[in-house]
Amino acid sequence: MELPEFKPGLSARVELTVTDADTAQSLGSGDVPVLATPRVLALAETATVVVTSRLIPGGLTTVGTRATVEHLLPTPIGRKVVAQAVLAKVDGRRLFFDVTVHDGATLVAEVRVERALLDRQRFIEKAINIR
């Protein structure tokens, strides 16, 4: 399998306007109507997928293997947040990203995401046959 050449510094950004469906109340991670930490993580992972999707040939994919989230400030419904992912390091098939999430100029979260590059079909077959 030919691996694409990922270089540190590649980046992508994604935006989200917080709705009721994105809140801690809706996702069951708390009882307040603000952007939920699990949604912050999902947004960060989406940004990392966008970074890699531009260079991955058919048959390959990346999967998340590790993440750490520092959710620093709440974001209410109706506000727009922007996740900016930067590829920080490449170690063989492992890709390491630094992601910041901002509400305007305010930093609301920092997320570190590790993803593994792999063969999509083999991964799916393994997942189906694991039990």
N, C-alpha and C positions, 0 to 999 in steps of 0.2 A: 504494500500500500504506500503510495507516494504521499508524503505529508506536505501540506502547504507551508510556506515560509512565513511565519508570523514574527513580526519585529516589535520589540517594545516601543511604546509611544502611539501605537494605533489606538484610535478612540472613536466613540460614538456617544450620542446623547438621545434620550427619550424623555418625553413629557407626559405628565398625567395631571388632569384636573380632578381633585379629590371629590368623590361623590359619596353618598351614604354607603354604597356597596364596598368602599375602600376603608371603612372605619373599623376601629377595634370592636365596636358594638356589633357590627355586621359579621365580622370574621371570627368573633368569639375569643379574641385575644385580650379583651378588656371590656369595660363598660362605659367608655367615653366616646363621644362622636368626633374623633380626630383620626388622621391617617394612622392605620394600624402598622405595627412593626412587620408582620408577615407580608403586608403589601409593599412596604419599603424594600424588603428583600426581593420580592418578585420583580419589582421595578428595576432594581439593580441588576438582577440576573438577565432581564430583558435587554438591558443596555449592553451587557457582555456578549449576549447572543448576536446582537446587531454588529458588534465589532468583528466577530469571527465569521458571520454568515457571508460577508463579501468575498472571502478568500477560500472558503471550503468547497472542494469539488464534490460532485454527486457521490453518494455512498458513504460519506463521512459526516460526523456530527460532533458536537461537544455536549458533555453532561456535567452538571454541577457536582462537585465532590466535597467541597468544604466552603463555608461562609462564616464570617463574623460580622455582626451588625452592631454599630453604636448609634442608637436612635437618640439624638441629642435634644430635639425640640419638637413640640406638637405642631401639627398642621391641620387647620380646620377645613371643613367642607367648603368647596368653592374655590380654594386656592390652587394655583398651579405649582407643581414641583417638577424639577428637571434633574434627571440622573445622568451624570457624565461618567462613563467608564473609560479607563485607560489601561491598556495592556502594560503591566509593569515588568513582567519577567516571563521567559519561556524556558522550560526545562523538559526537553524531549516532547512528550505528548501532554505535559501539564502546562496550563496557561494560568497566570496569576494576574488578577485585575484589582485596581484600586478604583472604587466608585464613590463619588460624592453626590449627595442629593441636596439641592438648594430650593428654598422657597424665596424667590427673588434673589436678593443678595445674601440671605441668611442661610447658613449651613444647618441643615436639619438632621443629616445622617452621613455616616461614613461606613462603607461596606467593603470588605475584602472578600473576593470570590476566587475560588480555584475551580477550574474546569479541566476535564480530560478529553482529549481528541481521540475518537475511536470510530470503528466501522459500525454504522447505524444498524445494518441488518443483523450482524452477529450479536450486537447488544440486545436487540429486540428478541432474538431467538433465545438467548441466554436468560433473559428476564421471564419469558414464557415457560421455559423448562426448569426454572430454579426450584420449583416445589415438587 
